Amino acid sequence: LKDLRGVEDLIKMQTLDSRMADFLVACIKAKINIMFSGSTGAGKTTTLGVLSNYISNDERIITIEDTAELRLNQPNVVRLETRMQSIEGKGEVSIRDLFKNSLRMRPERIILGEIRSSEALDMLQAICSGHTGSLAVLHANTPQEVIYRLETMILTSGIPISLEAIHRQMTAAMDIIVQQEQLLDGSRKITYITQINGLNDGQVNLEDIFVYDLESVSVEGKVSGRWKATGVVPKFFKKFERLGVPLSKEIFNKD
């Protein structure tokens, strides 16, 4: 994994195609908020690590992880790590503690190694208050499950907040979900890039922008398929133009 430098490496490994790579790099540059989801071993942290190389060198980046796995090459990175409580039951530092402290450090980017519990709401609120370009990892098997898992985390954290308010926070704070899976033959692929586009009847409205269409599995178990654009143009496409991030609208043309 150390040799993965840029998206070209992910394209070579057939994790995604060049259109998706161009799109995700543009998203990083335009400070779009991205949630990376997948099961254990799907390669989501690796993908996040590669994409984080495209964050500009003059940004102050704070990473928050249980164990520091992300290797960022930018000069201005602050790494925060959680700490287990001691035998006496003292000194525990949770992701939520770190997250709250990180906001005082005036970060331009926050990268969350993995969201597990009540820090979910802190993160959504922080993004709503202007901390854009946040990247986070979440354990989920589909983009829809990302929404359910965040709901559950927030509802069970004991913070008094209605489901409707949670959904409003999600749609205000999250832009896209990058879903990655390890397929039957062991290959790791991004299977969905899905945008969060407002509410529909009070539910979070998900729209796939790119999907991996699995066509067949050979007798030896080799998977073949291809990536398709659904024809959905991201709601934030104008932001690329406004910030001078070059990206052709053609890449979203329906396959």
C-alpha positions as a Python dict, from the first residue, in 0.01 Angstrom:
ca = {
    (1, 'L'): (0, 0, 0),
    (2, 'K'): (299, 228, 56),
    (3, 'D'): (351, 249, -323),
    (4, 'L'): (9, 395, -392),
    (5, 'R'): (81, 756, -473),
    (6, 'G'): (-192, 885, -698),
    (7, 'V'): (-525, 793, -853),
    (8, 'E'): (-340, 644, -1152),
    (9, 'D'): (-237, 362, -916),
    (10, 'L'): (-599, 304, -817),
    (11, 'I'): (-699, 301, -1186),
    (12, 'K'): (-426, 44, -1258),
    (13, 'M'): (-557, -172, -976),
    (14, 'Q'): (-904, -133, -1127),
    (15, 'T'): (-1047, 20, -812),
    (16, 'L'): (-1221, 282, -1028),
    (17, 'D'): (-1212, 425, -1380),
    (18, 'S'): (-1057, 748, -1501),
    (19, 'R'): (-1383, 945, -1502),
    (20, 'M'): (-1448, 859, -1138),
    (21, 'A'): (-1087, 939, -1053),
    (22, 'D'): (-1111, 1281, -1218),
    (23, 'F'): (-1437, 1346, -1037),
    (24, 'L'): (-1306, 1246, -692),
    (25, 'V'): (-986, 1451, -732),
    (26, 'A'): (-1200, 1751, -832),
    (27, 'C'): (-1416, 1689, -523),
    (28, 'I'): (-1109, 1695, -298),
    (29, 'K'): (-986, 2020, -455),
    (30, 'A'): (-1330, 2183, -432),
    (31, 'K'): (-1367, 2079, -65),
    (32, 'I'): (-1668, 1856, -119),
    (33, 'N'): (-1750, 1649, 193),
    (34, 'I'): (-1690, 1280, 130),
    (35, 'M'): (-1790, 975, 330),
    (36, 'F'): (-1595, 659, 244),
    (37, 'S'): (-1789, 346, 329),
    (38, 'G'): (-1738, -27, 297),
    (39, 'S'): (-1683, -339, 500),
    (40, 'T'): (-1357, -439, 671),
    (41, 'G'): (-1079, -493, 419),
    (42, 'A'): (-1265, -325, 132),
    (43, 'G'): (-983, -73, 93),
    (44, 'K'): (-1175, 242, 190),
    (45, 'T'): (-895, 385, 409),
    (46, 'T'): (-643, 320, 130),
    (47, 'T'): (-860, 508, -119),
    (48, 'L'): (-905, 795, 128),
    (49, 'G'): (-527, 802, 179),
    (50, 'V'): (-455, 823, -194),
    (51, 'L'): (-714, 1096, -250),
    (52, 'S'): (-593, 1299, 47),
    (53, 'N'): (-266, 1352, -146),
    (54, 'Y'): (-461, 1599, -360),
    (55, 'I'): (-530, 1832, -67),
    (56, 'S'): (-332, 2151, -119),
    (57, 'N'): (-5, 2194, 75),
    (58, 'D'): (-113, 2522, 229),
    (59, 'E'): (-411, 2371, 411),
    (60, 'R'): (-399, 2286, 777),
    (61, 'I'): (-512, 1923, 803),
    (62, 'I'): (-613, 1741, 1119),
    (63, 'T'): (-645, 1364, 1117),
    (64, 'I'): (-833, 1185, 1394),
    (65, 'E'): (-782, 809, 1424),
    (66, 'D'): (-772, 522, 1670),
    (67, 'T'): (-428, 428, 1542),
    (68, 'A'): (-251, 657, 1300),
    (69, 'E'): (-268, 471, 967),
    (70, 'L'): (-302, 761, 728),
    (71, 'R'): (28, 881, 588),
    (72, 'L'): (-18, 1232, 460),
    (73, 'N'): (269, 1405, 285),
    (74, 'Q'): (154, 1764, 331),
    (75, 'P'): (368, 1986, 557),
    (76, 'N'): (87, 2106, 782),
    (77, 'V'): (-68, 1792, 931),
    (78, 'V'): (-170, 1748, 1295),
    (79, 'R'): (-227, 1382, 1387),
    (80, 'L'): (-457, 1307, 1677),
    (81, 'E'): (-494, 957, 1821),
    (82, 'T'): (-742, 817, 2069),
    (83, 'R'): (-626, 673, 2399),
    (84, 'M'): (-773, 384, 2594),
    (85, 'Q'): (-846, 440, 2961),
    (86, 'S'): (-585, 324, 3209),
    (87, 'I'): (-632, 34, 3452),
    (88, 'E'): (-759, 290, 3704),
    (89, 'G'): (-1023, 388, 3450),
    (90, 'K'): (-872, 731, 3381),
    (91, 'G'): (-724, 917, 3089),
    (92, 'E'): (-947, 791, 2811),
    (93, 'V'): (-948, 1017, 2505),
    (94, 'S'): (-1229, 933, 2263),
    (95, 'I'): (-1274, 1025, 1898),
    (96, 'R'): (-1545, 1265, 2013),
    (97, 'D'): (-1304, 1439, 2256),
    (98, 'L'): (-1044, 1471, 1983),
    (99, 'F'): (-1299, 1598, 1736),
    (100, 'K'): (-1418, 1872, 1971),
    (101, 'N'): (-1058, 1974, 2044),
    (102, 'S'): (-965, 1972, 1677),
    (103, 'L'): (-1219, 2246, 1604),
    (104, 'R'): (-1023, 2481, 1830),
    (105, 'M'): (-710, 2422, 1623),
    (106, 'R'): (-865, 2607, 1329),
    (107, 'P'): (-835, 2320, 1081),
    (108, 'E'): (-899, 2371, 712),
    (109, 'R'): (-959, 1998, 670),
    (110, 'I'): (-1066, 1730, 911),
    (111, 'I'): (-1011, 1365, 827),
    (112, 'L'): (-1187, 1116, 1053),
    (113, 'G'): (-1038, 768, 1049),
    (114, 'E'): (-1364, 598, 1139),
    (115, 'I'): (-1695, 718, 1275),
    (116, 'R'): (-1833, 481, 1535),
    (117, 'S'): (-2066, 662, 1772),
    (118, 'S'): (-2173, 1002, 1903),
    (119, 'E'): (-1899, 1190, 1715),
    (120, 'A'): (-2125, 1146, 1409),
    (121, 'L'): (-2345, 1437, 1514),
    (122, 'D'): (-2044, 1654, 1611),
    (123, 'M'): (-1903, 1597, 1265),
    (124, 'L'): (-2227, 1687, 1084),
    (125, 'Q'): (-2264, 2002, 1294),
    (126, 'A'): (-1902, 2105, 1238),
    (127, 'I'): (-1940, 2071, 862),
    (128, 'C'): (-2261, 2277, 875),
    (129, 'S'): (-2070, 2549, 1056),
    (130, 'G'): (-1819, 2580, 776),
    (131, 'H'): (-1563, 2299, 809),
    (132, 'T'): (-1599, 2181, 453),
    (133, 'G'): (-1381, 1935, 267),
    (134, 'S'): (-1413, 1684, 549),
    (135, 'L'): (-1332, 1323, 475),
    (136, 'A'): (-1454, 1039, 694),
    (137, 'V'): (-1470, 661, 697),
    (138, 'L'): (-1772, 459, 801),
    (139, 'H'): (-1835, 88, 817),
    (140, 'A'): (-2141, 14, 596),
    (141, 'N'): (-2232, -216, 309),
    (142, 'T'): (-2436, 23, 93),
    (143, 'P'): (-2481, 400, 63),
    (144, 'Q'): (-2830, 362, 213),
    (145, 'E'): (-2681, 179, 511),
    (146, 'V'): (-2451, 477, 571),
    (147, 'I'): (-2763, 684, 638),
    (148, 'Y'): (-2914, 420, 868),
    (149, 'R'): (-2591, 375, 1061),
    (150, 'L'): (-2547, 748, 1118),
    (151, 'E'): (-2911, 774, 1231),
    (152, 'T'): (-2861, 490, 1479),
    (153, 'M'): (-2534, 631, 1612),
    (154, 'I'): (-2689, 969, 1676),
    (155, 'L'): (-3016, 835, 1819),
    (156, 'T'): (-2842, 599, 2060),
    (157, 'S'): (-2589, 860, 2175),
    (158, 'G'): (-2844, 1007, 2415),
    (159, 'I'): (-2838, 1349, 2250),
    (160, 'P'): (-3197, 1478, 2236),
    (161, 'I'): (-3258, 1534, 1864),
    (162, 'S'): (-3541, 1432, 1633),
    (163, 'L'): (-3500, 1208, 1332),
    (164, 'E'): (-3615, 1493, 1109),
    (165, 'A'): (-3341, 1718, 1249),
    (166, 'I'): (-3084, 1441, 1195),
    (167, 'H'): (-3189, 1408, 831),
    (168, 'R'): (-3167, 1784, 781),
    (169, 'Q'): (-2815, 1786, 929),
    (170, 'M'): (-2710, 1499, 703),
    (171, 'T'): (-2831, 1663, 385),
    (172, 'A'): (-2671, 1993, 483),
    (173, 'A'): (-2338, 1834, 576),
    (174, 'M'): (-2276, 1539, 345),
    (175, 'D'): (-2217, 1565, -28),
    (176, 'I'): (-2113, 1222, -154),
    (177, 'I'): (-2069, 866, -38),
    (178, 'V'): (-1794, 657, -197),
    (179, 'Q'): (-1887, 292, -149),
    (180, 'Q'): (-1607, 38, -186),
    (181, 'E'): (-1635, -341, -182),
    (182, 'Q'): (-1411, -642, -198),
    (183, 'L'): (-1560, -864, -467),
    (184, 'L'): (-1564, -1244, -490),
    (185, 'D'): (-1225, -1261, -666),
    (186, 'G'): (-1062, -1045, -399),
    (187, 'S'): (-1049, -733, -616),
    (188, 'R'): (-1144, -407, -446),
    (189, 'K'): (-1366, -175, -638),
    (190, 'I'): (-1563, 141, -584),
    (191, 'T'): (-1916, 18, -652),
    (192, 'Y'): (-2106, 343, -599),
    (193, 'I'): (-2039, 712, -596),
    (194, 'T'): (-2366, 849, -463),
    (195, 'Q'): (-2471, 1204, -388),
    (196, 'I'): (-2693, 1318, -106),
    (197, 'N'): (-2946, 1549, -264),
    (198, 'G'): (-3186, 1703, -16),
    (199, 'L'): (-3484, 1539, 146),
    (200, 'N'): (-3766, 1348, -13),
    (201, 'D'): (-4073, 1302, 210),
    (202, 'G'): (-3851, 1364, 510),
    (203, 'Q'): (-3605, 1091, 404),
    (204, 'V'): (-3251, 1153, 283),
    (205, 'N'): (-3255, 1143, -96),
    (206, 'L'): (-2967, 942, -246),
    (207, 'E'): (-2875, 960, -614),
    (208, 'D'): (-2609, 739, -773),
    (209, 'I'): (-2366, 924, -999),
    (210, 'F'): (-2144, 626, -1091),
    (211, 'V'): (-2215, 257, -1031),
    (212, 'Y'): (-2022, -63, -1093),
    (213, 'D'): (-2230, -299, -1303),
    (214, 'L'): (-2125, -656, -1233),
    (215, 'E'): (-2177, -848, -1557),
    (216, 'S'): (-2050, -1199, -1487),
    (217, 'V'): (-1841, -1421, -1263),
    (218, 'S'): (-1629, -1684, -1442),
    (219, 'V'): (-1597, -2046, -1330),
    (220, 'E'): (-1261, -1953, -1174),
    (221, 'G'): (-1442, -1680, -979),
    (222, 'K'): (-1305, -1386, -1182),
    (223, 'V'): (-1544, -1094, -1174),
    (224, 'S'): (-1608, -886, -1482),
    (225, 'G'): (-1816, -575, -1516),
    (226, 'R'): (-1789, -208, -1591),
    (227, 'W'): (-1850, 131, -1439),
    (228, 'K'): (-2140, 333, -1565),
    (229, 'A'): (-2240, 694, -1530),
    (230, 'T'): (-2609, 721, -1445),
    (231, 'G'): (-2655, 1059, -1613),
    (232, 'V'): (-2693, 1241, -1280),
    (233, 'V'): (-2485, 1560, -1271),
    (234, 'P'): (-2374, 1643, -914),
    (235, 'K'): (-2579, 1921, -753),
    (236, 'F'): (-2251, 2096, -666),
    (237, 'F'): (-2109, 2094, -1021),
    (238, 'K'): (-2126, 2476, -1032),
    (239, 'K'): (-1886, 2483, -737),
    (240, 'F'): (-1611, 2331, -956),
    (241, 'E'): (-1662, 2609, -1211),
    (242, 'R'): (-1672, 2876, -941),
    (243, 'L'): (-1346, 2757, -782),
    (244, 'G'): (-1172, 2705, -1115),
    (245, 'V'): (-1141, 2328, -1067),
    (246, 'P'): (-1132, 2188, -1421),
    (247, 'L'): (-1380, 1905, -1483),
    (248, 'S'): (-1571, 1821, -1798),
    (249, 'K'): (-1945, 1786, -1759),
    (250, 'E'): (-1932, 1514, -2026),
    (251, 'I'): (-1801, 1257, -1778),
    (252, 'F'): (-2150, 1239, -1629),
    (253, 'N'): (-2317, 1153, -1960),
    (254, 'K'): (-2529, 842, -1918),
    (255, 'D'): (-2371, 516, -2038),
}
